[in-house]
Amino acid sequence: MSTTFTVDFFCSLDGYGMARGWPGYWGKEGPEVREDRVRTFAQDQVLVFGATTFRQFRKFVVEYDEPYYDSLNELPKIVFSSTLEEPLGWQNSTVLNEDAVTAIERLKRTTDVPMRSHGSVALNRALLAAGLVDRLEIIMFPAVSGRAGEAALLHDGAELDLELIESTVLDGRTQKLVYIPHLHDQIPEGVGPQRRNAD
């Protein structure tokens, strides 16, 4: 028995997950982005959150109206936290007060239900560094967050080689990129620019 773990991340072109003074989706949402979210969260899966993202989404699903929020409410959810206690204020949620890397490694071996984590930068950075992420799904919006950018998943994290398995343009402007991540080990011989022979 085993399953897959997917990291699902929204970002601007410069890799930030959010930006001060910008609206959600950087104001670039469209029907195809929303349809993608509906399809994504209609799947049978367990959602995995860090505490900060869990708290944010627990509020979002009450205060805002997105077509996939009913699915977020219905799906089983795990949140890694040493401070949150049940009841968690969001249906179908369970708190795990343990090391996330150890727990996800165990869960991947002992369940066959896929797991998905959206946002949760610190959590997912650790899981990427541990080699536990099977798919990295990036939805990249046509904006540069610049100095306003925050929550960059891939900045200062592990070095990764990415195998592109899917590329889709949504609403004619937003890219969905799906990768299989591999921890970067060493550079193979013979790649990159080659020095001229000295004659």
Summary of the structure (lengths in Angstrom):
residues: 199
radius of gyration: 18.3
end to end distance: 59.6
largest distance: 74.9
contacts: 571
relative contact order: 0.24
helix: 29%
strand: 29%
